[in-house]
Amino acid sequence: MIDQQMETHIKEASSSLEVEGLYMTDVEKDNLRKVLSGEFSFSDLVSRYVTDAKKLGRKYA
């Protein structure tokens, strides 16, 4: 996928979230770029988010 296509997809995803009152951080956009470029898989990204959420959950338990 070329960079222009990647940025178009990220912008569309971000816009869709904004309609719902949600906003993508720059880190989230960078993570999508890494997935779309093949640096890591979507499953890897989900695993990272789950791990981070569990750490955050333990912090407030």
Sequence and secondary structure as in RCSB ss.txt:
>XXXX:A:sequence
MIDQQMETHIKEASSSLEVEGLYMTDVEKDNLRKVLSGEFSFSDLVSRYVTDAKKLGRKYA
>XXXX:A:secstr
  HHHHHHHHHHHHHHHHHTT    HHHHHHHHHHHTTSS HHHHHHHHHHHHHHHHHHT 
